[in-house]
Amino acid sequence: MIETYVPVPRHEFEAMKKMLEARKKNAVLNMRISKIDLDSLKEKAKRLGVKYQTFIAEILHKVATT
């Protein structure tokens, strides 16, 4: 896959920068869950084409912010 640079207006760049900074991962969470649940989360993440830890972090973020 070749990545291509696409210029964006300054205000869009600043909005993206702000969004990325707000989503920075800066805490560690260790927890125990059932193997069945973890396997299910891994399978769903795989179908979506994302890493399972990223997928779990997105789920937690959605719950925390709604």
N, C-alpha and C positions, 0 to 999 in steps of 0.2 A: 504494500500500500504506500503510495507516494502522498506525503502531506503537502498541501499547498497553502501558502500564506494568503490570507484574504484580508485586505485592509478594512477597518471599520471606523466609523466616526468616533471622535474622542469621547463623547458622552456614553456611547455603547461600551467602549473599552473600559471606562471608569466603572460602569455598572457591573460588568463582568468581573473586574478586579475586586470590587467590593463584595460580590457574591462569593467568589472563591476564598477570600480572606475570612469571611464569616463561617465558611464550612471547613476550615482547617481542623484537622484532627490533632488535638493537643491533650488528650486524656486517654488513659488505659483502663480497660474494663476486663476483668477476669470473672467468668461465671460458669456455672455448671448447668447443662441442659441435657435432656435425654438424647441418646444417640439417634433415635428415630426422628426427632425434631431436627437435629443437626443435618442428618442425611437428606431430609426433605428440603431444608433451606439450601443446601449445597446443590441439589438437583434443580431447584427453581432458579437459582443464580446461574447455573450452567446453561439452562434453556434461554435465559436472558442475555447470556454472553458477558456476564460480569463476575468478578471475584466474589466468593461467598461472604467474606468479611465486609466488603464494600456493600453488598446487598443487605446484610444485617444492620450495618450502620445507617443505611438509608431508611430501613424500616423503623429503627429507633428514632431517627430524626423526625420522620413523619408523625410518629406518635407523640413525640415531645413537643412538637410545634403546632399541633391541632387541638 
